[in-house]
């Protein structure tokens, strides 16, 4: 055991011994004394408490408070917390301009910076606290990569806004921009709505990427049960933070590490939860990237196959009626997991950070008839999941579409209207310069060709706001926000910059989309495509230096998670064993 009978710790196998033990480490210890630690604290395990706190957006402003509470729990359990922050790029602020190129890149930078901080200072365990879309998978990727005892904590969702007697979210504001451009909303109403949509700390309240990945954190076993449920402003969240700090110290004692219990079946559970909640298409990027860190093969096709056999049972925005706060009050992830488990849609024998399995964690959870958010599997919103994978001559490596809440317009066949980059398409939509029946194609927005694989929420929200979201389809090698509605196909691979068919489309080419059949075809003869390919060459992006240039040199394809390093396959040592 790591802890001796007298309560002190045996650090002979912990990374922090390299900075705290023996005469040669006197200079290192002097730094800890300078920060107010005593001999006892220095002799204890060091727990990195990493948060993505910043003042970029409300998603992150409650994280420092919760990090301090995690530290309380670590101290109560007899270890020494070491708080640090990493970056976040917040999609709501980055959306619709060049800043969105930084978003997906930030996921991998978050994982890298947490890794480097942990390695540089010899921390023994990790509690990661995240609030915005890319920070959640980034933090979990670091946990799987380092393989130290680790617990994830979601910072919590925002409270719903109230405007003209109805609940609203930031997505209503994005869509209101389209309504205003179409003459359906006054500027005064738009300004009033923007002032009421986001009333508190916390991440976007619908089942967009942040809440989707928060659900994943519980489903995959890295977070304590129900820890994702409470909104960020609720001070009662802090009890989960304290408990997370205590839990990670128990994991140090037992040396239960993430890669000991997160298996292929864990990722299948996570994908099932995304499907059952009508979650974000971005999960099809993040789950493969997380799996890559621990040597599990899990691609877009695996994700899509699970979604196809999982019922959609949580009635959440943007396709449904409720927000994350409502789901938490309805029983949260434990209720959803119990429902899926009893229906045979997830694996109950997967271990979690509680030291118990999923089935053991939810054993005492009882179905509640007094809630409408989570349905029984016998009465689903849809018999298949809220996200669908597509393949065909336009997407040999696959693509993805969110169909949650779409009762109709799940297929579309029409002429292509091609745009190189989102801005040109957004300007055309703002002008109303498109026809019903068109397939709007936005290309050179992939991970490498953008670079950065931007989200297209500004464009899709404008279409919805104009009331024409069901009159056209949109296809891109970029991404869509978890808040996107309509027949919007993203992650088309190979991307245009890599010579994919999307780079060869011309205006007027017929594109056939069938979400129910999983088809995305470009109806152009192969010999014509080959003729076009001979004159095609990659675009020169605007980024010839800096972080985005560096990212473009190394990023892999979307269907494998858009990863930037070899993952477990290239690992020659495990950090936790140094």
Secondary structure, DSSP 8 states (H G I E B T S, - for coil): --B-TTS-B--TTSTTHHHHSSGGGHHHHHHHHHTT--HHHHHS-EEEEEE---SSSTTTTTHHHHHHHHHHHHHHTT-EEEEEE-----HHHHTTSGGGHHHHHHHHHHHHHHHHHHHHHT-SEEEEEE-SHHHHHHHHHHHHHH-SEEEEEE--B--BEEETTEEE-HHHHHHHHHHHHTTSS-HHHHHHHHHHSB-SSSB-SSSSHHHHHHHHHHHTTSS-TTTTTS-TT-TTHHHHHHHHHHHHHHHHHHT--HHHH--HHHHHHHHHHHHHTT--TTHHHHHHHHHHHTT----HHHHHHHHHTS-B-B-BTTTSSB-HHHHHHTTHHHHHHHHHHHTT-S-TT-B-TTSSBHHHHTTT----TT-SSB--GGG-SBSS-SEEEEEETTEEEEEEEE-TT-SS--EEEEEEEEEESHHHHHHHHHHT-S-TT-EEEEES-STTTTTS--B-HHHHHHHHHTT-TTT-EEEESSB--TT--SSEEEEEES-GGGT-GGGG--TT-EEEEETTTTEEEE-S-HHHHHHHHHH------S-SSHHHHHHHHH---GGGT--SS-GGGG-SS-GGG-
